[in-house]
Amino acid sequence: MSYLTHLECSLTGEHYPCDQIHGLSAAGRPLLARYDLAAIRAQVERSVFAGRQDGFWAYQELLPIQDWSSVPRLGEIKTPLIPLLNLHGEQLMVKDEGRLPTGSFKSRGLALAVARARELGINKLAMPTNGNAGAALSAYATRAGMQSIVVCPADTPSINIAETRMQGGQVELLDGYIDDCGKRVRELVANDGWFDFSTLKEPYRLEGKKTMGLELAEQFDWRLPAVILYPTGGGTGLIGMWKAFQELTELGWLEQQQLPRMVAVQATGCAPIVKAFQAGKAEAERWENAQTLAAGIRVPMAVGDRLMLQTLRESGGTAVAVSETEIVTAWQAIAQREGLLMCPEGAATYAAYLKLLAQDWIGEDEQAVLFNCATGLKYPLPA
Ligand SMILES: Cc1ncc(COP(=O)(O)O)c(C=O)c1O
């Protein structure tokens, strides 16, 4: 059963009914799903999740699904934590999201959002993407018998374009960045009856990303790691995990008071959140001429900028930019010393870890987790 009660504007706190279709709030901000946490606390034991063989769907009391019989499934799992034993011992672990269906963590958010869209009677889903999200949308929409279209930059990795089309989604290429693609999606929504499925413009993708935080808590025996490093584009994962930790705190399920310090990792060629964080700003400015080989974090402007910056500050975290050379060096180091093929976005988090370790911002004895958000096999590898 779901304990979903309502949606809430992330800026004004205004409530919206959850049995109707919503995009952004009236204030133009993301809507957050809210649950009856007091009832969950009274009726549910945290130990139930371990016994459910249902991958990331296991956390059903903290998810918005009403009708579990119509959920599109493609073999979802809880992803493994892999310690970088040769390089750093047990203190540094990689949460390897590349093993999910569609080869990236985008499966989490899109499986949830598609399932919820189906419950609410939406049938045509449109979204801008840098690649992996489009592939996940096409897979889950097709599985659920729905139509999908994505608009992506013309230089999106070709594998992402091919896998999206192969799985039944339409793809439109555009000479521009992901926010330019977002404008084209708004035209499709206005003219052709598509529903806007952009990051944080509908409330349920975030709930899927939240499962990363729930899983971490369970895997660490309800004692979260000290630091989490996340390759940040639209920032849904960062915001979703922080939401998970707050819900777990309110439920009294965590063994510690201190929540992880959240670190947003970006590339020096596209670092709007790092810039805003360092300048002490509440919102980020658009990053012009964005460039990085880590396509998933090439996001010049994100609708969740405020929520991301809030998360970093509330958690006592930070934001770090790493260069292309640092990304490639980190990528090779983990592949060659650990036998683990990351994606470049994931490798960026290792480059950031090394920087923060050198600055003593992270202690060698502190437990840290890197997010590897996609399989390295989707990317052209360094020569
Ligand atoms: C591999 C990879 N890493 C990181 C990101 C950024 O994720 P988020 O939008 O949650 O910041 C993406 C998004 O496209 C991605 O595909």
The ligand as a Tripos MOL2 file, in Angstrom:
@<TRIPOS>MOLECULE
LIG
   16    16     1     0     0
SMALL
NO_CHARGES

@<TRIPOS>ATOM
      1 C1         25.8840    8.7410  -16.5100 C.3       1 LIG1
      2 C2         25.2440    9.9420  -15.9010 C.ar      1 LIG1
      3 N1         25.7630   10.4750  -14.7960 N.ar      1 LIG1
      4 C3         25.2100   11.5450  -14.2010 C.ar      1 LIG1
      5 C4         24.1030   12.1830  -14.7200 C.ar      1 LIG1
      6 C5         23.5240   13.3690  -13.9970 C.3       1 LIG1
      7 O1         22.4300   12.9950  -13.2330 O.3       1 LIG1
      8 P1         21.4510   14.0500  -12.5430 P.3       1 LIG1
      9 O2         20.6000   14.6150  -13.6410 O.co2     1 LIG1
     10 O3         20.6800   13.3050  -11.5020 O.co2     1 LIG1
     11 O4         22.3160   15.1110  -11.9250 O.co2     1 LIG1
     12 C6         23.5220   11.6650  -15.8670 C.ar      1 LIG1
     13 C7         22.3410   12.3160  -16.4550 C.2       1 LIG1
     14 O5         22.0980   12.2950  -17.6420 O.2       1 LIG1
     15 C8         24.0990   10.5180  -16.4780 C.ar      1 LIG1
     16 O6         23.5600    9.9810  -17.5970 O.3       1 LIG1
@<TRIPOS>BOND
     1     1     2 1
     2     2     3 ar
     3     2    15 ar
     4     3     4 ar
     5     4     5 ar
     6     5     6 1
     7     5    12 ar
     8     6     7 1
     9     7     8 1
    10     8     9 2
    11     8    10 1
    12     8    11 1
    13    12    13 1
    14    12    15 ar
    15    13    14 2
    16    15    16 1
@<TRIPOS>SUBSTRUCTURE
     1 LIG1         1 GROUP 0 **** ****
